[in-house]
Amino acid sequence: GVMIVGDGSGAWKESGATYEFTYTTGHKASSLDTMKATIDKRCESSVLGYVPSIAMGWSTEPWITGEVGKFAEPETIGALTKYAIEKFDELEEKGIENPRQIIYTCWNEWGEGHFFCPSTAHGFGYLQETRNAATNAGYNPNEAMPTDRALARLQVRY
């Protein structure tokens, strides 16, 4: 299917789009309640299938000094992941098609202060909380961790 960033309008469906998602909710993405409300609103209003998307926040700091966005804590990302997974069954009960996928917006948008990859902000927290929410794997203390050289790269924004 075709996936778009959209507003759930019928025009997108007529054009052949199958799914829609929300790219980001900007600074508001750091709030668990705001992100849940965004997912709920999109699920209720979409005439297409909806793929929940999760963002960790956004900051203008790379462009503008003085204004810094707020980033979600890793635990918030874990809670949103669980919430989005629970929405799959609800969507299916309403007859809204969904591919049972979640989009995590922006792996490394350093220029926008919008990222999930390991960083000095939260280390590997986003990835660990996502794994814990989506699987039964839990924390494994024997996981291969990055070398000191690789960890040093986390000090650099690209």
Helices and strands as residue ranges (DSSP letters): E 3-5, H 10-14, E 19-21, G 26-30, H 32-45, E 49-50, E 53-54, H 74-93, E 103-104, E 108-109, G 110-112, E 114-115, H 125-134, H 148-153
